[in-house]
């Protein structure tokens, strides 16, 4: 299968042949080849955040439901779904709505495929599937929710530390007052609710699908992905081997070399699209149906 440079060469050849949509042609060629190999429906959900797109355009949001509706419309749902994910994550409510919709369309027969990175809400979506295909280069991320770019659990821990320090040493109160005064009145409650919501969703989805009603296994997986104290950073990259070790149903991408080549070639085609267009998000299926968001023009 073509590598990064060779995919770029294919795109250039399409340009030389006066193809008006060379980027689309190459992406769709390889998405269809994945379908031909697996005999399953394929939908790729890609964001261009690594290419510096506006986070508000590239993150998981409620507009994505329309994208999935467009992509699923003409599919034979009895063939299940392979969902290729490349996303920094985004809105928890939107992720919940998307997963509920996908489950209503395909039931439990959904596999996630991670060519490179699926973080945060993207990890949540992957954990809702029956299995996750990963390679040596693939990573998931923690699912601990954030508020304004700060981990909710870190905010709660900081507040508890403030209470302990002030109780043990009242003279530290003025220092903590400067820090705590930056919290808006409902922040602590909102942080706790976000944590509870995220963990509840992940546990329900894991128990229902990947873990086969094994609640104990689901809780063990959840603990590893949701514990901010363990992961230290919301940006932490969790490898295939780590995911497998903690109980995630990992499908080894390297076990099918041809499929691995097709997935990575498709990934290169999407990366070239972001690099040579204004696209910020693409949701596209193996039939060539696509929903494409373009980065808003800067004033």
C-alpha positions in Angstrom: 0.0 0.0 0.0 1.2 3.6 -0.7 3.0 5.4 2.1 2.7 9.1 2.9 4.8 10.3 0.0 3.2 7.9 -2.5 -0.3 9.0 -1.5 0.8 12.5 -2.2 2.0 11.3 -5.5 -1.4 9.8 -6.3 -3.1 13.1 -5.4 -0.7 15.0 -7.7 -1.4 12.5 -10.5 -5.1 13.2 -10.2 -4.4 16.9 -10.3 -2.3 16.4 -13.5 -5.2 14.5 -15.0 -7.5 17.5 -14.4 -9.5 15.8 -11.7 -11.5 18.6 -10.0 -11.6 16.8 -6.7 -8.3 14.9 -6.3 -8.3 14.8 -2.5 -11.8 13.4 -2.3 -11.0 10.8 -5.0 -8.0 9.3 -3.1 -9.8 9.3 0.3 -12.8 7.5 -1.1 -10.8 5.0 -3.1 -9.1 3.7 0.1 -12.2 3.9 2.3 -14.0 1.7 -0.3 -11.1 -0.7 -0.3 -11.4 -1.1 3.5 -15.0 -2.0 3.0 -14.2 -4.5 0.2 -11.7 -6.2 2.5 -13.9 -6.3 5.7 -17.4 -6.5 4.0 -18.5 -4.1 6.8 -19.8 -0.5 6.6 -17.0 2.0 7.1 -17.4 5.6 8.4 -14.4 7.8 9.0 -14.7 10.6 11.6 -11.7 12.9 11.2 -10.7 16.3 12.7 -8.0 18.6 11.5 -6.8 19.8 14.9 -3.2 18.6 14.3 -3.1 20.9 11.4 -4.0 23.9 13.6 -7.7 24.1 12.8 -9.9 26.1 15.2 -10.8 23.8 18.1 -14.4 24.9 18.0 -14.6 23.6 14.4 -12.7 20.4 14.9 -14.0 19.1 18.3 -16.9 16.7 18.8 -20.1 18.8 18.8 -23.8 18.5 18.1 -23.4 19.2 14.4 -21.8 15.8 14.1 -25.2 14.1 14.6 -26.2 15.5 11.2 -23.0 14.2 9.7 -23.7 10.7 10.9 -27.3 10.8 9.8 -26.1 11.7 6.2 -23.5 8.9 6.3 -25.7 6.2 7.6 -28.8 6.9 5.4 -28.1 4.4 2.6 -26.0 1.8 4.4 -27.0 -1.8 4.9 -27.0 -1.7 8.7 -27.0 -5.5 8.9 -23.3 -5.4 8.0 -22.3 -3.6 11.2 -20.0 -0.6 11.4 -16.3 0.0 11.5 -15.8 3.6 12.8 -12.5 5.1 12.1 -11.8 7.8 14.7 -9.2 10.6 14.7 -10.3 13.4 17.1 -9.2 15.4 20.1 -12.6 14.9 21.7 -15.0 17.6 22.6 -18.5 18.0 24.1 -19.7 15.2 26.4 -23.4 15.8 25.7 -22.7 15.6 21.9 -20.7 12.3 22.4 -23.5 10.8 24.4 -26.0 11.7 21.6 -23.8 10.3 18.9 -23.2 7.0 20.7 -26.9 6.6 21.4 -27.7 7.2 17.8 -25.0 4.8 16.5 -26.3 2.1 18.9 -29.8 2.6 17.7 -28.6 2.1 14.1 -26.2 -0.8 14.5 -26.8 -2.2 17.9 -23.7 -3.7 19.5 -22.0 -4.4 16.1 -19.6 -1.4 16.1 -15.8 -1.6 16.0 -13.7 1.4 16.6 -10.5 1.8 14.5 -7.8 4.2 15.8 -5.2 5.0 13.1 -3.4 7.5 15.3 -5.2 9.3 18.1 -8.7 9.5 19.6 -8.8 11.4 22.8 -11.2 12.4 25.6 -14.8 12.2 24.2 -13.3 10.3 21.2 -12.0 7.7 23.7 -15.5 7.6 25.2 -17.0 6.8 21.8 -14.4 4.1 21.2 -15.1 2.5 24.6 -18.8 2.2 23.6 -17.8 -0.2 20.8 -17.5 -4.0 21.0 -13.8 -3.8 20.3 -11.1 -1.3 19.4 -8.6 -1.9 16.6 -5.2 -0.4 17.4 -1.7 -0.6 16.1 1.7 0.3 17.6 1.1 3.9 16.6 -2.4 4.2 18.1 -3.4 6.0 21.3 -6.5 6.7 23.3 -6.6 9.2 26.1 -8.1 9.9 29.6 -11.8 10.6 29.8 -11.7 12.8 32.9 -13.8 15.9 32.0 -12.3 19.4 31.7 -13.6 22.9 32.6 -11.9 25.7 30.8 -9.0 23.5 30.0 -8.5 22.4 33.6 -9.3 18.9 34.9 -12.4 18.9 37.0 -10.8 16.5 39.5 -7.8 18.8 39.8 -10.2 21.6 40.8 -11.9 19.5 43.4 -8.6 18.2 44.8 -7.2 21.8 45.0 -10.2 22.9 47.0 -9.9 20.0 49.4 -6.2 20.8 49.8 -7.1 24.4 50.6 -9.5 23.3 53.3 -6.9 21.0 54.9 -4.1 23.7 54.7 -6.3 26.4 56.2 -7.5 24.1 59.0 -3.9 23.1 59.9 -2.4 26.6 59.3 -5.0 29.5 59.4 -2.3 31.9 58.3 -2.4 30.3 54.9 -5.9 31.5 54.3 -5.0 34.8 52.5 -2.9 32.8 50.0 -5.7 30.3 49.3 -8.2 33.1 49.1 -6.4 34.5 46.0 -6.7 31.2 44.3 -10.2 30.2 45.3 -11.6 33.6 44.6 -11.1 32.8 40.9 -13.7 30.0 41.1 -17.2 31.0 40.0 -19.9 30.1 42.6 -21.1 26.9 40.8 -17.8 25.6 39.6 -17.3 22.9 42.2 -20.7 21.4 41.7 -20.4 21.6 38.0 -17.1 19.8 38.2 -18.5 17.0 40.3 -21.5 16.6 38.0 -19.3 16.4 34.9 -17.2 13.7 36.5 -20.2 11.7 37.6 -21.8 12.0 34.1 -18.7 11.0 32.2 -18.1 7.9 34.5 -21.7 6.9 34.4 -21.8 6.9 30.6 -18.5 5.0 30.2 -19.5 2.4 32.7 -22.9 1.8 31.1 -21.5 1.6 27.6 -18.6 -0.7 28.6 -20.9 -3.0 30.6 -23.5 -3.1 27.8 -21.1 -3.9 24.9 -17.4 -4.5 25.2 -17.5 -6.1 28.7 -20.5 -8.3 28.0 -22.4 -7.3 31.1 -19.3 -7.9 33.3 -19.7 -4.8 35.6 -16.5 -5.6 37.5 -14.4 -5.6 34.3 -16.1 -2.4 33.2 -15.2 -0.6 36.5 -11.5 -1.7 36.2 -11.3 -0.2 32.7 -13.1 2.9 33.8 -10.8 3.5 36.7 -7.8 3.6 34.5 -9.2 6.0 32.0 -11.0 8.3 34.4 -8.5 8.7 37.2 -6.8 12.0 36.9 -4.4 11.2 39.7 -3.1 8.2 37.8 -2.9 9.7 34.4 -1.6 13.1 35.6 -2.6 14.9 32.4 -5.7 14.9 30.1 -3.3 14.9 27.2 -1.7 11.6 28.2 -1.4 9.1 25.3 -2.5 5.5 26.3 -0.9 2.9 24.1 -2.4 -0.3 22.6 -0.5 -2.5 25.0 -1.7 -0.5 28.0 -5.3 -0.6 26.8 -5.0 -4.4 26.4 -3.4 -4.8 29.8 -6.3 -3.0 31.6 -8.9 -5.2 30.0 -10.0 -3.2 26.8 -11.0 -5.5 24.0 -8.1 -4.6 21.6 -8.0 -5.9 18.1 -4.4 -6.0 16.9 -4.1 -4.0 13.7 -0.9 -5.8 12.9 -2.7 -9.2 12.8 -4.0 -8.3 9.3 -1.2 -6.6 7.4 -3.4 -5.8 4.3 -6.1 -4.2 6.4 -3.4 -2.3 8.4 -1.9 -1.0 5.2 -5.4 0.1 4.0 -6.2 1.9 7.2 -2.9 3.8 7.3 -3.1 4.7 3.7 -6.6 6.1 4.3 -5.2 8.0 7.3 -2.5 9.5 5.1 -5.1 10.6 2.6 -7.2 12.3 5.3 -4.0 14.1 6.6 -3.2 15.3 3.1 -6.7 16.6 2.8 -6.4 18.7 5.9 -2.9 19.8 4.8 -4.1 21.0 1.4 -7.6 22.4 2.1 -9.6 24.4 4.6 -11.4 21.3 5.9 -11.6 21.2 9.7 -13.7 18.0 10.0 -14.7 15.2 7.6 -17.2 12.5 8.3 -17.2 10.1 5.3 -18.3 6.6 4.4 -17.2 3.9 2.0 -19.9 4.9 -0.5 -18.3 8.3 -1.0 -20.9 10.2 1.0 -19.3 12.9 3.0 -20.1 15.7 5.4 -17.3 18.3 5.4 -16.9 21.3 7.7 -14.5 24.0 6.5 -12.7 26.4 8.8 -14.4 29.7 9.0 -12.7 32.6 7.2 -10.8 34.9 9.5 -11.9 38.5 9.6 
